[in-house]
Amino acid sequence: MSRPPRPPAANSRRQGASPAARPSAAVGATGASLHPRNRHQGHYDFDALLAQSPALAAHLISTPYGERSIDFSQPAAVRALNAALLRLQYGIAHWQIPEGYLCPPVPGRADYLHGLADLLASDNEGVIPRGDQVRALDIGVGANCIYPLIGHAEYGWRFVGTEIDLQAIAIAQQIVDANPGLAAAIELRAQTLRGQVFASVLKAGERFDLSLCNPPFHASAEEAARGSQRKWRNLGKPIGKRAATPLNFGGQSNELWCTGGEASFLRRMINESAPLANSICWFTSLVAKSEHLPALRKQLQKVGASEVRELSMAQGNKQSRFLAWTFLDASLRRVWRAQREAI
């Protein structure tokens, strides 16, 4: 249920980065850069990546500037780079997904998780809560299982990932089972009620410190195809008369589009969240289109959210954000924190 971001032209910099990006410098007048704790600042270290993942060598190219890179228009190259990054930076030795499934850029996914850590720290005297007492619910975990993998590696959190695609769950479970120690940290559950977000996947009495989601933002398969063609053009690749444009980051239909698109999905999520005020402390979701925010804020006010936050993220020229809301006021969140620490 994740969406593929706009990739850059082939170069040796991090996925999603501006060509002007440097490890310690903000990009542009807005200060657009990855989160300070993000491991993927600046150029990729291909020497280190190749030392850990020699198979990446088959996908290396040379840019017009003589730099090593991969061709970001090729799905196999993107998958190989992701596998190498996960192995080098997060200790994920075994990560493989079939062609056609969403292969999200690791740096951007890590940014969302670091933002979530800051959100929890704001209720914890500025200290990020770490360890398996912190539980996160990933709505639409996908075959790539990317958020639980990075979130557990960075902060030690436990995750439950939900997904409507049974084949995607099977693939994600293979990744979990292939990496020692992950089975106790990551649980995967099938969402059997299509069109529902939380219903049927939560167990009685369960509590999560936060939920996260990267919803499909296209409203139809046709709209998703047009978006893919735009990305293909941005990579400088000819489209011609081909019926279907390859997706460099992949994506199944449920990962790329749903009826009504992002706005409809988030409305359902907000409506379903209200009865779960005591089950999930912070509800969050990425919001791809900023024009959706006013209506979402209005709906959150209508369902009685106690606090709503919009947290900005930026990767090079790409501006993004996630929306967070809770039905618990500050005093109730302190009680929540005390109960978590007492476990």
Secondary structure, 3 states (H helix, E strand, C coil): CCCCCCCCCCCCECCCCCCCCECCECECCCCECCCCCCCCCCECCHHHHHHHCHHHHHHEEECCCCCEEECCCCHHHHHHHHHHHHHHHHCCCCCCCCCCCCCCCHHHHHHHHHHHHHHHHCCCCCCCCCCCCCEEEEECCCCCCHHHHHHHHHHCCEEEEEECCHHHHHHHHHHHHHCCCCCCCEEEEECCCCCCCCCCCCCCCCCEEEEEECCCCECCHHHHHHHHHHHHHHCCCCCCCCCCCCCCCCCCHHHHECCCHHHHHHHHHHHHHHHHCCCEEEEEEECCCHHHHHHHHHHHHHHCCCEEEEEEEEECCEEEEEEEEECCCHHHHHHHHHHHHCC
